[in-house]
Amino acid sequence: MNAVTYSFLDKQYFCEHYFQICSSTKIHKVIAEDQVAELLATKPVSIQDNNYVNNLYESIKGQTGRPIIRAVHMTDPHYDRYYKESSDINCNLDMCCRHENGYPTEESRQAKKWGARTCDLPEASIRNMLQFVKTDIQPKLFFWTGDNCAHDEWSINAIDVAYSTKKITNMILEELDGMDISYYPIQGNHDVWPVNMQDFTRSNENEIINAHAKAWEPFLDRDALNQYKKYGFYSMPLKLSDGTLVGNTKVIGINTQACNTLNFFLMKNKYDPGNHLAWLEKELAKLENSGGQAIIITHLPTIKECIHGWGHRFRGILDRYQNVIRVGLYGHTHKEDIQVTRSITDNKNIGVNFFAGSLTTFKSKNPSFNVIDFDAEYMIPINIYTYYFDLELANTAGTPTWVQLHDYLSYYSLDDMRPDNIYDLATRIQASETMATQYLWDEIRRYGAKPSSCNAACRLRLFCYMTTTETLQNKLCRGALVSEFAEDIPLNVLNYWIDEWLVKF
C-alpha cells in the first residue's frame, strides 16, 4: 500500500480513482472519521471519562507555593526590513511604510518610529520588546510560533523569507544575551516560499526549511534539527538552559502547512503529507508509555484555514493522547484567543489551546506578547498574562511603555486554567454582550475604539471559536456549513480535492 503522490489532474489518478479501468492498481480513499474511530478505540480505560487534564488541576487545587516555570510566547513579528520612518501609511496597498510609497507632508500619514497600523513591524519595536523581556519578565522558556517576514508576498523571494527568520533569531540572541533561556521555535505560513506553499513529496529538500534549521542551531539539539530538516516539524526534550530536564516533557513543533487550505502542493501530497500525523502519534505514544507529557507549538489554528480531514485526524490525536498533551500554543490570526479542545464522542472538555496576539501592528493591532506560568511538575498553565504597548501613545511619547493588559485568572474570575473553566468562560461571553465586546477589543489589545456591539450571531461566532478545534466542527457549531460553501464555491471545491487521503493497492 503506497501513498498517492500526484495531482488529481493526473490522468492515472483520474482514470483509476473514478473509473478503475486503467490498470490493476486500485486507488482507495481513506476516510478520516474511520481512522479516528480506530484510534479512539485504543484509548486506555483510565482516560475514557475524558477528564484527565481537569483532574490534574483538581489534584493541585489549593496548593500554594508550588514551583512554576515562566515562559514567553511570541508570535507573528512580521519584521519589515524596509520600514521607513515618515513614509506613507496610506498607500492603497495591503502593506505600506516603505520608501516606494512616498513621503507625504501630512503628519497624520507619516510612519513613526515604533510602527503604524497599516504596516509591519520595524526592527526597533522587536528589539524593544526583547529588552523588556530581559529586564522585566526574565523567563526560563521562550516559545516562538512563526510568521517572521513582512506581508509583501508579491515582491519577496526565498532569500527574503530566510533572511527574516535569521534576522529575528540574531535579535533574540543579541538582546537576550546572558539570560538563562531555552528557545523553541516553529515556522508559520509566511515562513515558506511562495507564501503558504510547501511540497511534502521528498524530505530534506526544502531550501527554506533548511535555512531555518541553520538559523536555529543555537536553539535546537542535533536530533531535533535532523528531524526538522526533513519536513519542518520536530520534537525535543524540554530543558532549561543549564541542561536540566523538565521532567519527562517534550516540546513538539507541528508544521500546519500539512493542512493549510492554500497549500496547493497538497493536491499531490495525497496521504498524510510528510507522514506528519503518523510521526506525531508515535511521539505521543512513546511519551504515554514512559509517563511523559508534551507541549504542542504550531502556527496555523486547525479551524477555518485547515482542511477537515487533516484537522479531524489531529483532533482525534488530541483526544486519544489527552493524558500526554498539556497545552497547545498557536499564532497566525494576530488576535489573542483561548480555546478548549473537546472530546469527539461526548463533547467533554479535554484540553486548552492558546493563540497569542501578534507582535506586528499589521491591520490595526497593538504589539503584544504573552507570559505563561507553568506548574513545574505537570507543565499545565497556571496563568497567562498579556503585555502590550499602545502604538499611538508610543509614537507620541517617543518610546513604548509595555503594560499588562490582563491576566486570565483575575480578569475572567477563573479558579484555574482547567478546560472546564475555559468552556465556562466561553458560555459567559456568549451570554453577555458586555463581555463579548470587551473580549473583541482585547483580541487586538485595545487598539482604537472599543466595539459598540456584538449581537447574538457575533457572540455565537466567539463561542464556537473558543469551543471547537476543527473546521467542520466549527461550521456545524455556527450552523454555517451550507451558507459558507456557497460564499466561495471555487475554493471549497478545491479544498474538497485536497481533503482526500488516497492509497494505492
N, C-alpha and C positions, 0 to 999 in steps of 0.2 A: 504494500500500500504506500503510495507516494503522494506528496502534496502537489497540487496543480499550481504551476508557476508561470502561467501565461494568461494573457488577457482574454476576457470573454469575446473580444473581437477576433481572436484567433480561430481559423476555420476548423481546426481539430476540436477545440473546446465546443464551438457552436454545434458541430455535427454530432459529436459524441454525447454531449450533455442533453441535447434536445431531441435528437433523432436516433441515437445509439445504433448507427448503421455503418460507421466509417471504419471501424476496426474491432478487434476483440476486446480492446481496452474499455473498461466501463468507468465512468466518472460518477462518483457518488456524492450527494450533498449531505453534509454533516450538520445536524440541527443543534443549535445552541442549547435549547431547552432540554433536549435529551442528554447532552453531555453534562449539563449542570445537575440534572436529576441523578445521574450516575455518581457524580462527585459527592453530592449531599447524602447519598445512601451510605457513604463511608464515614459519616460524622460519628465520632465517639459518643457513647451513651452519656458521658459526663458533661457534654455541652449541648445535648439535644433540647434542653429547655431554653436555649438561645438567650442566656442571661449571664454569660461568663464575665464580660467587662463590667457590667453593672455590679456583679458580685465582688470584683476586685476593689471597686470603690467602696463598697459596703464594708469590706474587710478592714479598711484603714480609716473608716469614718470615726471622727472624734480624736484620732491620734495626733497629738501635737509634737512638733519638733522632729518630724521625720525628715531625713536628708533629701534635698532636692538638687537637681542639676538644671542649670539655666541655659537656655538656648535662644539664639536669634534665628528668625525665619525671614529671609529677604527674597523677594521675587520681582520679576519684571522691571529691572532697572532701565532697560531700553536706552542705553548710553548713545548719545549723539556726538560723535567726534567732530562734527562740522557745525555744531551750535555756535551762533554768533550773537553776542550782545548787540542790541539796537537794531537788529534785523526785523523784518516784518512778521508779526504773529498772525496776520490775516491775509494769507497768500492765496487762498482759494484752492489749496492742495490739501491732501489728507494730513500732511505734516509740514510745519513751517520753521521759521527761525534759522534760516541759513543765508549765506551771502547772496546766493542767486535769487532770493526772494526780495532783495532790495532793502533799503534803509529809509523808512518813512520819517517825515518830520514830526508827525503827531506822536506825542509821547505815549499815548494810550495804545499805539500799535507797535511799540518798540519792545523787543525781547529784553528781559532784565537778567541780571547775573545768575539768579538761582532757578530760572526756568520760566515757562509760560504755559498757559492752559492748552494751547494748540500744538505743543511741541514735545519732543522727547527731552531727556534729561542731560544737562551739561555735566562735565566732569566734576566741577566744583561741588555740586549738590551730592554726588555719590561719595566723594571724599568727606564731606561734612557729616554725612550720616555715619560713616565708618569711624570718624573721630569721636562722635557722640557715643557710639557703641563702646569704644575703648575707654572713655572717661567715666561714663555713667552706667553702663549696663554690665560690662565685664562678664560675658558669658563663657561657658565651657564648650558649647557646641554652636555651630553655625550651619544652618540649612539654607541652601540657595537653589530655588526651583525655576530658574531659567528665564528665557526671553531677554537677551542681553544686547542685541543690536537694535538700531533705530527702525522705525516703521517705513522707511523709504525703500520698500522691497522692489519698486520699479527701477531702481538705479544701482542697487548693490550687487556684489558678486560673492563668490565663495571666500575670497580673501578678506573682504569686509566683515563677513559673518564670523570667521575665525578670529579676526583682529579684536572684535568687541569682547568676546569671551576672554581672550588673553589679556586685554587691557584691564578689564574689571578684576580679573584674578590678580594682576600686579598691584592694582589699587588696594585690594584686600591685604595682600602681603606687606605692602608698604605702610598702610595706615594702622594695621593691627600687629605690626612687628613687636615682638616681645611679649605678646599675650599668649596665655596657655589655652588655645582654642583648637578644637578639631573641626574640620570642614567637610561637608558632604553636599556636593553639587549635583544637579541634573539639568539637562538642556531642555529648552522649550521649542515650540513650533517655529519661532523666528531664529532659532539657532541651527537650522539646516538650510540648505540652499538647493533649488529655489525654496522660498518660504513654504512650509507645510509638507514638503516633498522628501521622502526617504524610501529608497529601494531596499527591501529586506531579502533580495534574492541570494546574494553572496555576502559572506561575513568578511570583516576586516578590510573592506574595500571602499568605505565611505570616507572621503578626504576630510570632511568637516568633523565627523566623529573622531577621526584620528588626531585632528588638530586640537580638539577639546581635550582628548586624553593627554596629549603632550602638555597642554596648559595646566592640567590638573594633577600633574605628577607630584607637586608638593602636598596634595590633599589626599589622594587615594593610594592604597597599597598596591603591590605588584599584581596580586590575584584579581583585585577589583579592576585595575586598569586593563589587564588582559581580557577580562570578560567584557568590559565596557567597549573596547575597540571592535568587538565582533559586530554588535548591532546598536550600541548606545544604551545599554542597561547593565546594572551590576548589583552585587551585594557585598557588604563589608562589615566586619565586626565593629560595633560601636566602642570606640576607645577614647579616653581622654588624651590630651596631648603628651602626657608623660608615658603613654603606652598602657595605662591601666584599663583593663576591660571593664565595661559597664555590664556586669553580669554576663549572661549568655544572650546578648542582644545584637541584632544586625540591623543596619540601615539598608533598605532595598530601594534602589533607584529604578523607577519604571519609565520606559520610553513610550509615551502615549501617541507617538507618531504611528504606532501599530494599529491605532483605531481612529485616527484623525480623518474625518469625513472629506477633507480637502486634500488628502494624500492620495493622488491618483495612481501611484505605484501599487496601491492595494488592489487594483484591478487585475494585476498579475500575481501578486503575493496572496494566493487564494486559500492558504491554510496556515493559521497561527503564524503570522509574519515573524520571522526570526526565531521561531519556536519559543516566543516570549512567554506565553502563559504556561506552557508545559514546564519551562525553566522555573517560573515563579512558583508553581505548585510544588516542584521538587525542593526548592529552597525552603518553603514554608513547612513541608513535610519533615525535612531534616530538623528544623527548629522544634517542631512539635515533638518529635521522637526524643530530642535531647532536653526538653523542658525549657526551650528558649522563647524569645519574643522578638518582634520586628516593628520598626518604624518605616512606613512607606513614604517615599518622597517622589513626586512626579509633577508634571506641569499642567496638562490638559485635564480638566474635570471630565468624568465619563458621562456627563449629561450634555445633550444637545449637539456637541461637535464630535462625539464619539459614536461610531456605528453600533447598532443594537447588539449584533451577535457577539462582538468582542466585549462590549460593555456588560452584557448579561453574564458571559463566562467569568469576567473579572469580578462581578458582583457575587457569583457563586463561590469563587475562591475566597472572597472576604467573609462570606457566610461560613464556609467549611472550616476556615482557619481563624475564626474569631477568637480562639483561645491563644493565638500567637500574635496577631496584629494588635498593636496598641493605639495607633493613630495614623491617619493619612494626612500629609501636608501637600498642598497644591498651590498653583498660581493661575496665570493666564487671563482671568476675567478682569483684572485691575480693580476689582471690588473685593471688599472684605466680607466673607461669609463663613458660616459654620453649618455643618450638615451632619445628620445622623444616618448611619447605614442600617438598613432593616433586613431582617431575615426573609428569605424567599417564600418559605412555606407558611409562616404565620405572622409576618409583619411585626416581629418584635425588634426592639432597638438594640443592636448588637455592636455598634462601633461609632466612632466620631471622625469626621474629616474637617480640616480647617483650610480655608482659602485665604491666604494673606493678600492684603491690598498691595497695589503696585508701588514701587519706588518712583516710577515715572509719573509725570504730571499729565501725560497724553490724554486728551479729551476730558479736560477739566476734573482733575483729581489732585488732592493734596498729597505730597510724597509721604510714604509710611513704611514701617516695618513692624514686625511683631516679636515679642518676647514670650517664650513658653517656659514655665517652670514644670519640670517633670519630677514625679516621685522617683527617687534614685533606685528603688528596688524593682518596682513594676513598670517603670517608664510610661506611666499614664500621665496625661496632662493634669496638673493640679490647678493651674490658672493660666490664662492667656492675656497679655497686655498689648495694647496698640499704641505706638508712638508715631507722631506726625509733626510736620511743621506747616503753618499757614503760609501758602505760597505768596499771596499778595502782601501779607504783613512782612514777610522776609525781604521781599524786593523793596518795600518802602523803608524798612528799618535798616537794611544793609546787611543783615545776617539772619540766618534761620534760628528760630528758637524751638527746639524739639520738646514737645509736651506729651503727656499721656492722655490719649483720647478716652480710654476706659480700660478697666479690667473686667473680665467676664463674670466673675463671681459676684462682686458687689454691684456692678452696673445692671445685671439682669437678675439679681436676687436668687442666685443659684447656690444650693448647698455644696455641690461639687460638679465636676465636668462629666459625669456619667452619661451614657447615651439616653437614658430615660429622661434626664433633666433637660438635655438639648431638645428632645422631642417636645417636652412640655413648653419650652421656650417658643418653639415654632407654633404651637397651638395658641399661645398667648398673643403672639404677633398677629396671627390670622384673626383673632377675635377683637383686636384693638387697633383702630386707625391711628391713634396717637403713637403707639409703639411702632407701628409699621412705617409711618413717615419718619420717625427718628431713626429706625433701622436703615431705611433707604439713604438717609443723609450720612449716617455713619459709614455706610458702604464706601462712600467716596471721601471719607474723612472730613465731612462738613465743608466741602468746597462750595462756594456760592450760597444761594438761599436754600433754606430747608424746604423740602417738598410740602405743598399745601394740602395734599390729599393722597389717599391710597384707598380706592374703593374695593368692593368685595373681590372683583377679578384680580386686582393688583395684589391683594392680600393672599388670595389663593396661589398666585404665582410665587410669592415669597414662601408660603408654607410648603409648596411642592418642591421648591428648590432646596429647602432645608431638610426635607424628609425623603428624598429619592436620590438614587445614585446611578441611574441608568436612563438612557434616552427614552425608550418606550415606556418605562415605569413612570417617568416624569410626565410624558404626554398623556398617559391614562389618568394620572392624578389631576391634571388640569382639564381633562375632557377635550383635548385638542388634537387627537390622533388624526381625524379626517380633515379638519379645517387647516392644519398646518401642512399637511401633504399637498393640499390644493394651492397653498400660497407659493410654493416653489417646486412645481412638478419636475422640471429637469434635474434639479439637484437631488430630490428624493428618489427619483428613478435611478440615478447614478449610485446613490447610497445603497439601494436595493441590490445592485450588481456587486458592489464592493462587499456587502454584508455576507455573502455566501462563503462558506468554507467548503472546499471540494477536495476529494482524494481520488486517486486512480487505483483501480484494482487490476 
